[in-house]
Amino acid sequence: MYVGLKMLKDFMPQSPDTLAEDASILMDDNMLWMLLIVDKSKLVGYVRKEDISAAMPSTMTGLDKHEINYLLSKLTLKKIMRTDITTVSPETEIEEAAVIMRRKNLAGLAVVDANNNLLGYINRNVILDVLAEEMGFAEGGSRIVFEVEDRPGVLKHVSSLIDELGYSIISTGTFNHDSRRMVVIRINAENPSSVAAVLQKNGYDVVGPEDFRDEWQ
């Protein structure tokens, strides 16, 4: 799956000339923590809620109301925006975007084209939605987890066994736990016991929560 197919497009990019006060109101009204800033469609930076709050003049500084209003009328996002923004292209794989966000501890990434035109935005919620979608959770059914050796033909063999029982595979995934490699398959069956039995009969080690209980207690 590519970032460009899942990126958000209904965000609210702002101009560098937008007043910080107006941006603050916009963020409050829409429960936003950050705004992307564009100049002629080009991404030039971003500003966080705390950046705006820190830049706002206050009566605590000894300024009177008229002085504060004057400063607010001059304080634009251009003066306080950050330019150290991390971007990805729409061709970037979702998995790579997730790794970048985790490595840099980012809540999201701006998506730009080769000319730095802002196309969209991807955040942690999108990543989690893709994970649930790829594992077929919304389609119901049941999941089976089994341990495998790293050898060719495993999925082909397992697929044929499931097909012979009259079931279909909704999704598949592989995960590593310590030195163990496991395959997770979701099938269109409410009760996967017959499939699990056939897999075990064919030498696959089917595992469940009870097999790991000692590890999380």
Salt bridges, closest charged atoms under 4 A:
ASP28 OD1 - LYS49 NZ 2.83
GLU50 OE2 - ARG48 NH1 3.46
ASP51 OD1 - ARG48 NH2 3.17
ASP51 OD2 - ARG82 NE 2.95
GLU133 OE1 - LYS6 NZ 2.82
GLU147 OE1 - ARG180 NH2 2.88
ASP178 OD2 - HIS177 NE2 3.59
GLU215 OE1 - HIS177 NE2 2.70
